[in-house]
Amino acid sequence: MNNKQVLPKVIKPKFIKGIEQTCIKTIDVEDEASIKNIYISDYTIETREANKVEFEGVVFNKVDFKGITLNALELTDVRFENCDLSNANFLGAIIHRTEFINCKLMGLNLNDATLQNVYMDNCNGQFILMNYIQMKNVILSECMFQNSNIQTSKLDKVEFRGCSFILSQMSGTSLSGIDLSNSNFEGVGIQPEDIRGAIVSPMQAVDFSKIFGLIIKE
């Protein structure tokens, strides 16, 4: 069995030169809005629900998206810095060349989403929903995903760097070829076929052996 990890090559978002100089304090997020090439800082999104919104070439800094529903959302070349997306609903979103840096993602709904060339760093994603998701070329670094749901999902060239998935549900999501050794998967709900071929530490091997019904004799 080939269990060598294939590391992702994440393409960073692309922004216009001097985008910080375009800084604005307010935007209108409404149905079929197309918002491009701006830097928005220190703002609370007042819209509660909108359909077919597109953000392209946008940097959000300290922007509050809490509880917003954006149906059929498309993100391309976007960076979220110190933003709060807690309990936002991005069901079925298409997310490409996007970064989440120091963000609150608690309870964020990304079910049925497609993530490609995505980087998450130092984010709080407890209770995040990522069921039926497709990830390709994604790096999750130093993030908390305790009690998250990542079930029946497809992970292709995904890297976990020091993340916590304690008590998360991941059944139906194959982790074959993914290095789990420097992340915490204590109490994770997963099936034997999902963990087969994953790269684990010796301590994790003992923990995961319980899934296979093995009894370790000292």
C-alpha distance (Angstrom), angle and dihedral (degrees) to the residues before:
residue distance angle dihedral
M1 . . .
N2 3.80 . .
N3 3.78 107.1 .
K4 3.79 97.9 162.6
Q5 3.78 111.0 137.1
V6 3.79 116.8 -116.5
L7 3.80 104.7 -147.6
P8 3.80 119.1 -141.1
K9 3.78 121.5 -114.2
V10 3.78 100.3 -146.9
I11 3.79 115.7 -159.5
K12 3.80 109.8 -141.6
P13 3.80 121.9 -128.8
K14 3.79 117.1 -91.9
F15 3.80 121.2 -132.8
I16 3.78 135.0 -178.7
K17 3.79 115.1 -97.2
G18 3.79 112.5 -87.3
I19 3.80 94.4 10.8
E20 3.82 90.1 158.7
Q21 3.81 87.8 68.0
T22 3.82 89.6 62.9
C23 3.81 91.1 64.0
I24 3.80 113.4 153.5
K25 3.80 132.6 177.3
T26 3.80 102.5 -144.7
I27 3.81 141.3 34.6
D28 3.79 135.1 -179.9
V29 3.80 111.1 -124.3
E30 3.80 106.3 -168.4
D31 3.80 137.7 142.5
E32 3.82 113.4 -51.2
A33 3.81 91.9 1.3
S34 3.81 115.0 164.7
I35 3.81 110.4 -160.1
K36 3.80 116.8 -177.1
N37 3.79 143.0 174.2
I38 3.79 101.1 1.2
Y39 3.80 138.4 124.8
I40 3.79 113.7 -140.7
S41 3.78 123.4 -173.4
D42 3.82 139.4 -179.2
Y43 3.79 97.6 6.4
T44 3.81 138.8 133.3
I45 3.80 116.1 -142.1
E46 3.81 104.8 -127.4
T47 3.81 96.4 -169.5
R48 3.81 112.1 100.0
E49 3.81 98.5 -166.1
A50 3.80 137.0 7.8
N51 3.80 136.6 163.5
K52 3.80 131.9 -133.6
V53 3.80 96.6 3.4
E54 3.80 118.4 171.5
F55 3.80 126.9 -160.8
E56 3.81 117.1 -173.3
G57 3.80 128.4 172.4
V58 3.83 91.4 -1.7
V59 3.80 130.9 145.2
F60 3.81 116.5 -158.3
N61 3.81 113.5 -163.4
K62 3.83 118.7 -175.8
V63 3.79 92.0 -16.7
D64 3.82 120.5 157.6
F65 3.82 115.7 -136.9
K66 3.82 95.8 161.0
G67 3.79 113.6 157.6
I68 3.81 96.4 -6.5
T69 3.83 120.3 144.5
L70 3.80 115.7 -145.7
N71 3.80 110.5 178.6
A72 3.83 118.6 -157.4
L73 3.82 90.0 4.7
E74 3.83 118.7 -177.2
L75 3.81 121.2 -161.1
T76 3.81 120.1 -174.7
D77 3.81 124.1 168.0
V78 3.81 94.1 -4.4
R79 3.80 133.1 149.1
F80 3.82 125.3 -163.4
E81 3.83 111.8 -162.3
N82 3.82 120.5 -175.4
C83 3.80 90.3 -19.6
D84 3.81 129.0 152.4
L85 3.80 113.6 -132.9
S86 3.81 95.4 159.3
N87 3.83 113.5 155.7
A88 3.81 91.6 -4.1
N89 3.80 115.2 150.0
F90 3.81 113.8 -132.4
L91 3.81 95.2 158.0
G92 3.81 111.2 174.5
A93 3.82 94.2 2.7
I94 3.81 121.4 166.5
I95 3.80 107.7 -138.7
H96 3.81 120.7 -176.3
R97 3.82 131.6 169.5
T98 3.80 91.9 -3.5
E99 3.81 133.5 146.5
F100 3.81 130.1 -157.0
I101 3.82 109.8 -163.8
N102 3.83 122.6 -178.2
C103 3.79 91.6 -19.5
K104 3.80 134.5 153.6
L105 3.81 107.7 -124.8
M106 3.81 98.5 164.0
G107 3.80 110.8 155.0
L108 3.81 92.6 -5.4
N109 3.83 110.1 163.3
L110 3.80 111.1 -134.5
N111 3.80 96.2 153.3
D112 3.82 113.2 151.0
A113 3.82 90.5 9.0
T114 3.80 126.7 143.4
L115 3.81 116.5 -137.1
Q116 3.80 120.9 -172.7
N117 3.80 126.1 167.6
V118 3.81 92.1 2.3
Y119 3.81 127.1 155.8
M120 3.82 123.8 -166.8
D121 3.80 118.6 -174.4
N122 3.81 130.1 -179.4
C123 3.80 93.6 -14.4
N124 3.81 129.4 153.4
G125 3.80 104.0 -132.1
Q126 3.81 100.0 161.4
F127 3.81 112.0 157.0
I128 3.83 90.7 8.2
L129 3.82 114.9 161.1
M130 3.80 115.7 -135.2
N131 3.79 102.6 153.4
Y132 3.81 119.6 149.7
I133 3.80 88.1 10.1
Q134 3.80 127.9 150.8
M135 3.80 117.6 -143.4
K136 3.80 124.7 -176.6
N137 3.80 125.0 170.3
V138 3.80 94.4 0.3
I139 3.82 129.4 153.3
L140 3.82 120.8 -162.8
S141 3.82 109.1 -169.2
E142 3.82 128.4 -175.2
C143 3.81 92.2 -22.2
M144 3.80 130.2 148.5
F145 3.80 113.9 -131.1
Q146 3.81 100.1 162.3
N147 3.81 114.0 159.3
S148 3.80 90.8 7.8
N149 3.79 126.5 148.2
I150 3.81 118.4 -131.1
Q151 3.78 100.1 156.9
T152 3.80 130.6 154.8
S153 3.80 90.4 3.8
K154 3.80 133.8 141.6
L155 3.81 118.6 -127.6
D156 3.81 117.7 -170.3
K157 3.82 119.3 176.3
V158 3.81 94.6 -10.7
E159 3.81 123.5 159.2
F160 3.81 127.2 -160.0
R161 3.82 114.8 -157.9
G162 3.80 114.7 -173.1
C163 3.80 96.2 -36.2
S164 3.80 129.3 154.0
F165 3.80 120.1 -131.9
I166 3.81 96.1 166.6
L167 3.84 112.3 165.1
S168 3.80 92.2 -3.2
Q169 3.79 124.6 147.4
M170 3.82 114.6 -124.4
S171 3.79 105.4 154.5
G172 3.79 114.9 145.2
T173 3.82 91.8 25.5
S174 3.81 114.5 108.3
L175 3.81 114.8 -138.3
S176 3.79 93.8 -175.7
G177 3.80 111.8 145.9
I178 3.81 93.6 10.5
D179 3.82 119.6 122.0
L180 3.80 107.7 -126.6
S181 3.79 95.7 165.2
N182 3.81 99.9 105.2
S183 3.81 96.5 41.8
N184 3.80 131.1 76.2
F185 3.81 117.6 -113.0
E186 3.81 97.8 164.4
G187 3.79 111.9 157.1
V188 3.80 93.8 0.6
G189 3.80 116.6 162.4
I190 3.79 108.0 -127.7
Q191 3.78 140.8 139.2
P192 3.83 124.8 -116.8
E193 3.80 92.2 -114.2
D194 3.82 90.6 54.3
I195 3.82 95.0 56.5
R196 3.80 95.3 42.6
G197 3.82 110.8 116.1
A198 3.82 95.1 14.3
I199 3.81 120.4 135.1
V200 3.82 110.2 -118.0
S201 3.81 140.8 169.3
P202 3.84 120.8 -109.6
M203 3.83 90.0 -104.4
Q204 3.78 91.3 50.5
A205 3.78 90.2 48.7
V206 3.80 88.9 60.8
D207 3.82 91.8 48.0
F208 3.79 94.5 46.3
S209 3.80 91.4 46.6
K210 3.81 87.3 74.2
I211 3.81 88.2 65.6
F212 3.79 88.4 60.1
G213 3.81 91.1 48.2
L214 3.80 93.7 -112.9
I215 3.79 121.5 154.7
I216 3.81 113.3 -145.3
K217 3.82 112.2 -143.3
E218 3.78 116.8 -156.6
